[in-house]
Amino acid sequence: MVEAVLIDLFSLPANWQNNIQGLLHNALETIEKCSSIHAPCVYVMCCQRQGSERRGEQEFLLPALRGFQSQRRLEVVCAQTTAAALYTIKQRLDEKDLSIIKVILPTSRKDLMKVYMDHLFTAVYQFEFEDLQVVSDRESLQIPERQHERQTLPSQDVALIQSEIQMYLESLPSLKGELTILRSSLIPDDIFLHGFTTRTGGISYIPTLSSCNLFSSSKRRDPQAVVKENLRRLANAAGFNPEAFHRVKIDHANAVCIMGKTEPDNYDGIVTNQKGVTLAAPGADCIPVLFADPIRKACGAAHSGWKGTLLGVSMATVNAMVSEYGCNMKDILVVLGPSVGPCCYKLPRESAKEFHRIDPKCVRLFDSASPYIDIRRATRILLERGGILPENIQDDSITDQNQNITFCTACHPDKFYSHFRDGTNFGTQIGFISIKD
């Protein structure tokens, strides 16, 4: 069932401009009468000409709006660009958790609009497109869809749309304060650039994603364009090139990608000895783990959830550095980033047994149906057993708590995202590392 209607009056053909009030009136009248359109919210998108005021644009449309005697909530959104108008409407939809939208627009705008929506929305949203009528058929309660075969827009037009979206997103203010990066004193900053992000300083506005979300998926409402802008801001603050940025492709397993070799379809670890290439591992309860060898000048990153921890993804990453770059186990430094702590994280007892086998201290309330699990301790133990020196591992066991960066993500909603705490529409922070030029 349609949850909202978007009427696009942004860029009408020249011969329609003089009848914009009539067009809007016809569209609203059809929505009012049509029993198949139950959407409580209607958004009218129009162009705000440079030098004009938003209020003036709305007042111009008032004659058409006065006849719309409906219980539906109607809002006119005026902006100077399609990107700005659509993003504003997306915010309204997200505030109400709406995702099924009927779009009424001129046929000539359909292919263009679909490109905008591909970049500003995700698969969470469903769009139905219908043609804007020039003349209302008062006997019909349907807006007939013209036969229109979708054409591929020229690449230069797509590039212009992408540029418009990028410029608009770059103009938005940062939310939740300044961008903050946590750094470890264990990793030498004269050789490596590294850090762990928090949730501040980006433009993501949905509460569970706000504001520096660094991962987009078909199941979340943050589009790739927003995540890309968050990454650009992080790159500017940290000093790395976002075009040479490589994030692991999560599989919750132990495969490792060697930069410069054939990339696996999925992997939770990645290593390199190339300068200026930034590696990253996400985390929203799972541990982002960073690896650095200042002697051989190699580095790595790994995503270690409970499954990856049991499968030994951290040692798999270490072993890749040893085999590929000749690293010595005793030279490799390992830092565990913000992740869900044993204070909050639970697993079913069958899964907890695997951690109990590593070390009984990795499990608390073992006899309960859902014991508490310490995946950080398990990670440290497996690394030490593999040959990493205890003093070369930084986690929440650090003596000087002022140096601690392995905070519990679930316990700090103001600083970190947490799948465990926030549910399915959660944000993602990352750990990143590169070798300085």
C-alpha positions in Angstrom: 0.0 0.0 0.0 1.3 3.5 -0.9 2.5 5.4 2.1 3.3 8.7 0.5 2.9 10.6 -2.8 5.5 12.8 -4.4 4.4 15.2 -7.1 7.3 16.4 -9.2 6.8 20.0 -10.5 10.4 20.8 -10.4 11.3 21.1 -14.1 8.2 21.2 -16.2 8.2 21.5 -20.0 8.0 25.2 -21.1 4.5 24.8 -22.4 3.3 23.6 -19.0 4.8 26.4 -16.9 1.8 28.7 -17.2 -0.6 26.0 -16.0 1.4 24.8 -12.9 -1.5 25.6 -10.6 -3.9 23.6 -12.8 -1.5 20.7 -13.0 -1.1 20.5 -9.2 -4.9 20.9 -8.7 -5.6 18.0 -11.1 -3.0 15.7 -9.4 -4.3 16.5 -6.0 -7.9 16.0 -7.0 -7.1 12.6 -8.5 -5.3 11.6 -5.3 -8.3 12.8 -3.3 -10.8 10.8 -5.2 -8.7 7.7 -6.0 -9.6 4.9 -3.6 -6.4 3.0 -4.4 -4.2 5.8 -3.1 -4.4 5.8 0.7 -1.1 7.7 1.4 -1.5 10.0 4.3 1.4 12.2 3.2 1.8 14.2 0.0 4.9 16.1 -1.0 5.0 18.6 -3.8 8.5 19.2 -5.2 9.1 22.5 -7.1 12.0 24.7 -8.1 13.0 27.7 -6.1 14.4 30.1 -8.5 17.5 32.0 -7.5 16.5 35.3 -5.9 13.0 34.0 -5.0 11.9 33.1 -1.5 10.6 29.7 -0.5 7.5 31.3 1.0 6.7 33.1 -2.3 6.9 29.8 -4.3 4.5 28.2 -1.9 2.0 31.1 -1.9 2.0 30.9 -5.7 0.6 27.4 -5.4 -2.0 28.2 -2.7 -4.9 28.4 -5.2 -4.4 24.8 -6.1 -3.9 23.8 -2.5 -7.0 25.4 -1.1 -9.3 23.0 -2.9 -7.5 20.0 -1.4 -9.9 19.2 1.5 -8.2 16.1 2.7 -7.0 14.6 6.0 -3.7 14.0 4.3 -0.7 15.9 5.3 0.6 18.0 2.4 4.0 19.8 2.2 5.5 21.9 -0.6 9.2 21.5 -0.8 11.0 24.1 -2.8 14.8 24.0 -3.5 17.2 25.2 -6.1 18.3 21.7 -7.2 16.5 18.4 -7.6 19.1 16.8 -5.2 18.3 19.3 -2.4 14.5 18.9 -2.9 14.6 15.0 -3.0 17.0 14.8 0.0 14.6 17.1 2.0 11.7 14.8 1.1 13.8 11.7 2.0 14.3 13.2 5.5 10.5 13.7 5.9 9.9 10.1 4.8 12.5 8.8 7.2 11.1 10.8 10.1 7.8 8.9 9.6 9.5 5.6 8.6 7.7 5.6 5.2 9.1 3.6 2.3 6.4 3.0 -0.3 6.1 6.1 -2.5 4.1 6.9 -5.6 5.8 9.4 -7.8 3.7 11.5 -10.1 5.9 13.4 -12.7 6.2 14.4 -16.3 7.2 11.5 -18.5 10.3 13.4 -19.6 11.6 13.5 -16.0 11.1 9.8 -15.3 14.5 8.4 -16.3 16.3 11.4 -14.8 14.4 11.0 -11.5 15.3 7.3 -11.3 19.0 8.2 -11.4 18.6 10.6 -8.6 16.7 8.0 -6.6 19.3 5.3 -7.3 21.9 7.6 -5.6 19.8 9.1 -2.8 17.8 6.1 -1.7 18.4 2.4 -1.0 16.5 -0.8 -1.7 14.5 -0.1 1.5 12.3 2.2 -0.5 9.8 1.2 -3.2 8.8 3.7 -5.9 5.8 3.5 -8.2 5.9 6.0 -11.1 2.9 7.6 -12.8 2.5 10.3 -15.4 1.5 13.8 -14.5 -1.7 14.6 -16.5 -2.1 17.8 -18.4 -5.8 17.6 -18.3 -7.8 15.9 -15.6 -10.3 13.2 -16.5 -12.9 13.8 -13.9 -14.6 10.6 -14.5 -11.5 8.5 -13.9 -10.0 7.9 -10.5 -6.8 6.6 -12.0 -3.8 8.3 -13.4 -3.0 6.3 -16.5 0.6 5.3 -17.0 1.8 6.0 -20.5 3.8 3.4 -22.3 7.3 4.5 -21.8 10.4 2.4 -22.3 13.1 3.4 -20.0 16.1 4.9 -21.8 19.6 4.9 -20.5 20.7 8.4 -19.8 23.9 9.6 -21.5 26.9 9.1 -19.2 27.5 12.8 -19.1 24.0 13.4 -17.7 24.5 10.8 -15.0 27.9 12.4 -14.2 26.2 15.8 -13.8 23.6 14.3 -11.5 26.3 12.7 -9.4 28.2 16.0 -9.2 25.0 17.9 -8.2 24.3 15.4 -5.4 27.9 15.5 -4.2 28.0 19.3 -4.1 24.8 19.4 -2.2 25.9 16.8 0.4 29.2 18.5 0.8 27.3 21.7 1.7 25.5 20.1 4.6 26.6 20.8 8.2 28.2 18.1 10.3 25.9 16.5 12.9 26.6 15.5 16.6 29.7 17.7 16.8 33.1 17.5 15.3 34.5 14.3 13.7 36.5 12.4 16.3 39.2 9.8 15.7 40.6 7.5 18.4 44.3 6.6 18.0 46.6 4.1 19.7 49.9 5.0 21.2 51.1 1.5 20.4 51.2 2.1 16.6 54.1 4.5 15.7 52.6 7.6 14.0 55.8 8.4 12.1 55.3 5.3 10.0 51.6 4.6 10.0 48.4 6.6 9.7 45.6 4.9 11.7 42.6 5.4 13.8 39.1 4.3 14.9 36.1 6.4 14.1 33.2 7.4 16.3 29.7 8.4 15.3 30.2 12.1 15.3 31.0 14.6 12.5 29.1 13.1 9.6 25.8 14.0 7.8 23.8 10.8 8.5 20.6 12.0 10.2 18.6 8.9 11.0 18.9 8.4 14.8 20.5 5.0 14.7 22.8 6.0 11.8 23.7 9.5 12.9 26.0 10.9 12.1 29.3 9.4 10.7 27.9 6.1 9.4 30.5 4.4 7.1 28.6 1.5 5.6 25.6 1.3 3.3 23.5 -1.7 2.5 20.2 -2.6 0.9 18.7 -3.1 4.4 19.5 0.4 5.7 18.3 3.9 4.9 21.6 5.5 4.4 22.5 5.6 0.7 26.0 5.1 -0.7 26.2 8.8 -1.6 25.9 9.8 2.1 28.4 7.2 3.3 30.8 8.4 0.6 30.5 12.0 1.9 31.1 10.8 5.5 34.2 8.9 4.2 35.4 12.1 2.4 35.1 14.1 5.6 36.9 11.4 7.5 39.7 11.3 4.9 40.1 15.0 5.1 40.4 14.9 8.9 42.7 11.9 9.0 44.8 12.7 6.0 44.3 9.8 3.7 43.1 9.5 0.1 39.5 8.2 -0.1 40.2 7.0 -3.7 42.8 4.6 -2.3 40.6 3.2 0.4 39.9 -0.6 0.7 37.4 -2.0 3.2 37.0 -5.7 3.9 34.1 -7.5 2.3 32.5 -9.1 5.4 31.8 -12.8 5.4 32.1 -13.4 9.2 34.9 -15.9 8.4 38.7 -15.9 8.1 39.6 -15.3 4.5 42.3 -12.6 3.9 42.9 -10.4 0.9 46.4 -9.6 -0.2 46.5 -6.2 -1.8 47.9 -6.6 -5.3 46.7 -10.1 -5.8 43.4 -11.5 -7.0 40.7 -10.2 -4.7 38.4 -12.8 -3.1 34.7 -12.4 -3.3 34.5 -12.0 0.5 37.1 -11.6 3.1 37.4 -10.3 6.7 41.1 -9.6 6.7 43.2 -7.5 4.4 47.0 -6.7 4.3 49.4 -4.6 2.3 52.9 -3.2 2.2 52.0 -0.5 -0.3 52.4 3.1 0.8 49.4 5.4 0.7 46.8 2.6 0.6 44.3 2.8 3.4 42.9 -0.5 4.7 39.7 -0.6 6.8 37.6 -3.0 8.9 34.1 -2.1 10.0 32.6 -2.7 13.4 29.3 -2.1 15.2 30.0 -4.6 18.1 32.4 -6.8 16.1 36.0 -5.9 16.7 37.9 -3.8 14.1 41.5 -5.1 14.5 44.5 -3.2 13.2 47.9 -4.7 12.6 51.3 -2.9 12.0 54.8 -4.1 11.5 57.1 -1.1 11.8 60.2 -3.2 10.8 59.0 -4.6 7.5 56.6 -1.7 7.0 53.4 -3.7 6.5 50.0 -3.4 7.9 46.6 -5.0 8.0 43.0 -4.8 9.2 40.5 -7.4 10.2 36.8 -7.6 11.1 36.4 -10.0 14.0 32.9 -10.9 15.1 32.2 -13.9 17.3 32.3 -16.3 14.3 35.4 -14.8 12.8 37.1 -14.8 16.3 36.4 -18.6 16.6 37.7 -19.1 13.0 40.9 -17.3 13.8 40.6 -14.3 11.5 43.1 -12.2 13.5 45.8 -14.9 13.3 45.0 -15.5 9.6 45.7 -11.8 9.0 49.0 -12.1 11.0 50.0 -15.2 9.0 49.3 -13.4 5.8 51.7 -10.6 6.8 54.4 -13.2 7.7 54.1 -15.2 4.5 53.7 -12.3 2.1 56.0 -9.7 3.5 58.4 -11.6 5.7 57.2 -10.1 8.9 58.4 -11.5 12.2 55.7 -12.4 14.7 57.5 -10.5 17.5 57.5 -7.3 15.5 53.7 -7.2 14.7 51.6 -4.8 16.8 47.9 -5.5 17.2 45.2 -3.0 18.4 41.6 -4.0 19.1 39.2 -1.2 18.5 35.8 -0.3 20.0 33.5 -3.3 20.2 30.8 -4.9 22.4 32.2 -5.8 25.8 31.7 -8.8 28.0 29.4 -6.5 30.1 26.8 -6.6 27.4 27.4 -9.3 24.8 25.5 -12.6 25.0 25.4 -15.7 22.9 23.3 -18.9 23.1 24.9 -21.5 25.3 25.9 -23.8 22.4 28.0 -21.0 20.8 29.3 -20.0 24.3 30.8 -23.4 24.7 33.3 -22.7 21.9 34.6 -19.7 23.8 34.7 -21.6 27.0 37.0 -24.1 25.3 39.4 -21.3 24.5 39.4 -20.1 28.1 36.7 -20.4 30.7 37.3 -16.8 31.6 35.9 -15.8 28.2 32.4 -16.8 29.4 30.4 -15.4 32.3 27.3 -17.2 33.7 28.2 -20.2 31.6 25.2 -22.3 32.9 22.6 -19.7 31.8 20.7 -20.0 28.5 22.6 -17.0 27.1 26.0 -16.5 28.8 28.0 -13.3 28.5 31.0 -13.6 26.1 34.3 -11.8 26.0 35.4 -11.9 22.4 38.2 -9.5 23.1 39.8 -11.9 25.6 39.4 -14.8 23.2 41.1 -12.7 20.4 44.0 -11.9 22.7 44.5 -15.5 23.7 44.5 -16.8 20.2 47.0 -14.1 19.1 49.3 -14.9 22.0 49.1 -18.6 21.2 49.9 -17.8 17.6 53.1 -16.0 18.6 52.2 -12.3 19.1 53.9 -10.9 22.2 51.4 -10.0 25.0 52.9 -6.5 25.2 52.3 -5.9 21.5 48.5 -6.3 21.9 46.4 -3.4 23.0 42.9 -4.0 24.2 40.7 -3.1 27.2 43.1 -4.8 29.6 45.5 -1.9 29.2 46.8 -0.7 32.6 46.5 3.0 31.8 42.8 3.5 31.1 43.6 7.0 29.7 45.1 5.1 26.8 42.2 2.8 26.4 40.4 2.9 23.1 38.7 -0.5 23.3 35.4 0.9 24.6 32.2 -1.1 24.7 30.1 0.0 21.8 26.8 -1.0 23.4 27.6 1.0 26.6 28.3 4.3 24.8 25.4 5.3 22.5 26.7 8.9 22.3 30.1 7.7 20.8 29.5 4.4 19.0 27.1 2.4 16.9 25.9 -0.9 18.1 23.9 -3.6 16.3 23.3 -5.3 19.7 21.8 -2.1 21.1 20.2 -0.4 18.0 18.7 -3.3 16.0 18.8 -3.8 12.2 19.1 -0.2 11.0 22.4 0.3 12.8 25.4 2.4 11.8 29.0 1.4 11.4 32.3 2.8 12.5 35.6 1.6 11.2 39.3 1.0 12.1 41.7 2.2 9.4 45.4 2.0 8.8 47.9 2.9 6.0 51.7 3.2 5.6 52.7 6.8 5.2 54.4 7.9 2.0 
